Amino acid sequence: MVFVSRPAAPHAVVLIAVKPLREAKTRLAPALRAEQRAQLTLAMLTDVLEAARGAAWTRAVAVITADPQAGALARAYGAVVLDEPEPESAWAAPTSGARAGRAGGGLNAALRAGDAWAREQFPTALRAALHGDLPALRPGELQEALRAARGRGRSYVADHAGLGTTALIAADPAEQLAPVFGPGSAARHEASGATAITEPLPGLRHDVDVPDDLRMTGELGLGLATKALLAGVGLV
């Protein structure tokens, strides 16, 4: 395992769950072909890995995935790759009602497994679950979120619309991350006892699900990998 060399404390473990590339970013179909969507997923993951490694408190990064390409990319960036705990079909997350508040598909199961690993390997570390589709994320924004979360039990960063969640952080070693990602997850994370992080953090709040998100993140400033990929297909 390869870790980022940092002082003993404070320190954080960043957790990123990545679904199989063939299932990724289907809502971008109006703008990108399936192969391009897979390439974009890897490009955005590259930029998130770069940002995660660059945050001052990052001690380790773990990517939970069964996808071989995503796993190879993560290893190339020094991340630990953890196997998914459930079949790939579990990535089909529930979208409404009480079912949406349960496991949230394979994403939450993967992050729970990553959290268990992080608590065992780094018992005193903050644990931060990030989306892998934050192409405008900067290391300083992640670091600011970690600082804001320190001293709290669990904290979350709502997306730019205030409905979803782009990051969930557990600072108390005794408290599990307990992710409930999925549609409307900001309200569920708050109801579960997590505290909202209110700093602006635009790059951390803008994930990419639909074509218009590409425009918004482009206005914020894309990471190098995503910018190059989108330039290659004429979208920037």
C-alpha positions as CSV (number, residue, x, y, z in Angstrom):
1,M,0.0,0.0,0.0
2,V,1.2,3.5,-0.8
3,F,0.3,6.4,1.5
4,V,0.9,10.1,1.3
5,S,3.6,11.1,3.8
6,R,2.2,13.5,6.4
7,P,2.8,14.5,10.0
8,A,1.2,12.3,12.6
9,A,-1.9,14.5,13.3
10,P,-4.3,15.7,12.2
11,H,-4.8,13.3,9.3
12,A,-7.6,12.0,7.1
13,V,-8.4,9.1,4.9
14,V,-10.3,9.9,1.7
15,L,-12.8,7.2,0.4
16,I,-14.1,7.2,-3.2
17,A,-16.5,4.6,-4.5
18,V,-16.6,4.0,-8.3
19,K,-19.3,2.0,-10.1
20,P,-18.5,-0.1,-13.1
21,L,-17.7,2.2,-16.0
22,R,-20.3,0.7,-18.3
23,E,-23.0,1.9,-15.8
24,A,-21.5,5.3,-15.2
25,K,-23.0,8.7,-16.1
26,T,-25.9,7.4,-18.2
27,R,-27.7,10.7,-17.8
28,L,-24.9,12.3,-19.9
29,A,-26.1,10.2,-22.9
30,P,-27.5,13.3,-24.7
31,A,-24.0,14.8,-24.9
32,L,-21.6,11.8,-24.8
33,R,-21.4,8.3,-26.2
34,A,-21.0,5.3,-23.8
35,E,-17.2,5.1,-24.5
36,Q,-16.9,8.9,-23.9
37,R,-18.8,8.7,-20.7
38,A,-16.5,5.9,-19.4
39,Q,-13.5,8.1,-20.4
40,L,-15.0,11.1,-18.6
41,T,-15.6,9.0,-15.5
42,L,-11.9,8.1,-15.4
43,A,-10.8,11.7,-16.1
44,M,-13.0,13.1,-13.3
45,L,-11.7,10.4,-11.0
46,T,-8.1,11.4,-11.9
47,D,-8.9,15.0,-11.0
48,V,-10.5,14.0,-7.7
49,L,-7.5,11.8,-6.8
50,E,-5.2,14.7,-7.6
51,A,-7.2,17.0,-5.3
52,A,-7.4,14.4,-2.5
53,R,-3.7,13.8,-2.6
54,G,-3.0,17.5,-2.5
55,A,-5.1,18.3,0.7
56,A,-2.7,18.9,3.6
57,W,-4.3,16.4,6.0
58,T,-4.6,13.5,3.5
59,R,-2.9,10.4,4.9
60,A,-4.3,7.8,2.5
61,V,-6.8,7.5,-0.3
62,A,-8.9,4.4,-0.9
63,V,-11.0,3.6,-3.9
64,I,-13.7,1.0,-3.6
65,T,-14.5,-0.5,-7.0
66,A,-14.8,-3.7,-8.9
67,D,-14.0,-2.0,-12.2
68,P,-10.5,-3.0,-13.4
69,Q,-9.8,0.3,-15.2
70,A,-10.8,2.4,-12.3
71,G,-8.8,0.2,-10.0
72,A,-5.7,0.5,-12.2
73,L,-6.0,4.3,-12.3
74,A,-6.4,4.5,-8.5
75,R,-3.3,2.3,-8.0
76,A,-1.3,4.5,-10.4
77,Y,-2.1,7.5,-8.1
78,G,-1.0,5.6,-5.0
79,A,-4.5,4.8,-3.7
80,V,-5.5,1.6,-2.0
81,V,-8.1,-0.3,-4.0
82,L,-10.7,-2.2,-2.0
83,D,-13.2,-4.7,-3.4
84,E,-16.9,-4.0,-3.5
85,P,-18.8,-5.9,-0.7
86,E,-21.9,-6.5,-2.9
87,P,-22.7,-7.6,-6.5
88,E,-22.3,-4.9,-9.1
89,S,-26.1,-4.9,-9.7
90,A,-26.4,-3.3,-6.3
91,W,-25.3,0.0,-7.9
92,A,-28.8,0.4,-9.2
93,A,-29.8,2.8,-6.3
94,P,-33.4,3.3,-5.2
95,T,-34.8,6.6,-6.3
96,S,-37.7,7.5,-4.1
97,G,-39.7,6.9,-0.9
98,A,-38.4,4.9,2.1
99,R,-36.2,2.7,-0.1
100,A,-34.1,5.7,-1.1
101,G,-33.2,6.2,2.6
102,R,-31.9,2.7,3.1
103,A,-28.7,1.4,1.6
104,G,-28.8,3.7,-1.5
105,G,-27.5,0.9,-3.7
106,G,-23.9,-0.2,-3.9
107,L,-22.5,3.2,-3.2
108,N,-23.3,3.2,0.5
109,A,-22.4,-0.4,0.9
110,A,-19.0,0.3,-0.7
111,L,-18.4,3.3,1.5
112,R,-19.4,1.4,4.6
113,A,-16.7,-1.2,3.7
114,G,-14.2,1.6,3.0
115,D,-15.0,3.2,6.4
116,A,-14.5,-0.1,8.2
117,W,-11.1,-0.5,6.5
118,A,-10.1,3.1,7.4
119,R,-11.1,2.8,11.0
120,E,-9.0,-0.4,11.3
121,Q,-6.0,1.0,9.5
122,F,-6.1,4.6,10.8
123,P,-8.0,4.6,14.1
124,T,-7.6,8.3,14.8
125,A,-8.1,9.7,11.3
126,L,-10.9,11.7,9.9
127,R,-12.7,9.8,7.2
128,A,-14.0,11.6,4.2
129,A,-16.2,10.0,1.6
130,L,-16.2,11.9,-1.7
131,H,-17.9,11.6,-5.0
132,G,-15.6,10.7,-7.9
133,D,-17.3,13.2,-10.2
134,L,-16.1,16.5,-8.8
135,P,-13.9,17.7,-11.7
136,A,-13.6,21.3,-10.3
137,L,-12.5,20.2,-6.9
138,R,-9.3,21.8,-5.5
139,P,-7.1,20.5,-2.7
140,G,-7.7,23.7,-0.7
141,E,-11.5,23.1,-0.8
142,L,-11.2,19.6,0.5
143,Q,-8.8,20.8,3.2
144,E,-11.2,23.5,4.2
145,A,-14.0,21.0,4.5
146,L,-11.8,18.7,6.7
147,R,-10.9,21.7,9.0
148,A,-14.6,22.5,9.3
149,A,-15.5,18.9,10.2
150,R,-12.8,18.6,12.8
151,G,-14.2,18.4,16.3
152,R,-17.6,17.3,15.1
153,G,-19.0,13.9,14.9
154,R,-20.2,13.7,11.3
155,S,-20.4,16.5,8.8
156,Y,-21.7,16.7,5.2
157,V,-21.3,18.9,2.2
158,A,-24.6,19.4,0.2
159,D,-24.4,19.8,-3.5
160,H,-24.9,23.2,-5.2
161,A,-28.7,22.6,-5.3
162,G,-28.8,21.8,-1.6
163,L,-30.5,18.4,-2.2
164,G,-27.8,15.8,-2.7
165,T,-24.5,15.2,-0.8
166,T,-21.0,15.4,-2.4
167,A,-19.0,14.7,0.7
168,L,-19.5,13.1,4.1
169,I,-16.9,13.3,6.9
170,A,-16.6,11.5,10.2
171,A,-14.2,13.1,12.6
172,D,-15.0,11.1,15.7
173,P,-13.0,7.8,15.7
174,A,-15.8,6.2,17.7
175,E,-18.5,7.1,15.1
176,Q,-19.2,5.3,11.9
177,L,-19.4,7.2,8.7
178,A,-23.0,5.9,8.1
179,P,-23.5,7.1,4.6
180,V,-27.0,7.5,3.1
181,F,-26.1,8.8,-0.3
182,G,-28.8,8.9,-3.0
183,P,-31.5,11.3,-4.2
184,G,-32.3,13.8,-1.5
185,S,-29.4,12.6,0.7
186,A,-28.6,16.0,2.2
187,A,-31.8,15.9,4.3
188,R,-31.2,12.3,5.3
189,H,-27.6,13.0,6.4
190,E,-28.9,16.0,8.5
191,A,-31.7,13.8,9.9
192,S,-29.1,11.2,10.8
193,G,-27.2,13.7,13.0
194,A,-24.6,15.0,10.6
195,T,-23.9,18.7,10.6
196,A,-23.9,20.8,7.4
197,I,-20.6,22.4,6.3
198,T,-21.6,25.9,5.2
199,E,-18.4,27.2,3.6
200,P,-18.9,28.0,-0.1
201,L,-16.5,25.3,-1.5
202,P,-17.9,25.6,-5.1
203,G,-15.7,22.8,-6.6
204,L,-16.7,20.4,-3.8
205,R,-20.4,21.2,-4.3
206,H,-20.6,20.7,-8.1
207,D,-20.8,17.1,-9.2
208,V,-21.6,16.0,-12.7
209,D,-24.8,14.1,-13.5
210,V,-26.4,15.8,-16.5
211,P,-24.9,17.8,-19.5
212,D,-25.6,21.2,-17.9
213,D,-23.3,20.2,-15.0
214,L,-20.4,20.1,-17.5
215,R,-21.1,23.7,-18.3
216,M,-21.3,24.8,-14.6
217,T,-18.1,22.9,-13.6
218,G,-16.4,24.3,-16.6
219,E,-17.2,27.8,-15.4
220,L,-15.6,27.0,-12.1
221,G,-12.4,25.6,-13.7
222,L,-12.0,22.0,-14.6
223,G,-9.1,19.8,-13.5
224,L,-6.5,19.0,-16.1
225,A,-7.7,15.5,-17.0
226,T,-11.4,16.4,-17.4
227,K,-10.5,19.6,-19.3
228,A,-8.4,17.6,-21.8
229,L,-11.0,14.9,-22.3
230,L,-13.8,17.4,-22.9
231,A,-11.6,19.5,-25.2
232,G,-11.0,16.4,-27.2
233,V,-14.7,15.9,-27.8
234,G,-15.4,19.5,-28.4
235,L,-17.3,20.3,-25.2
236,V,-14.9,23.0,-23.9
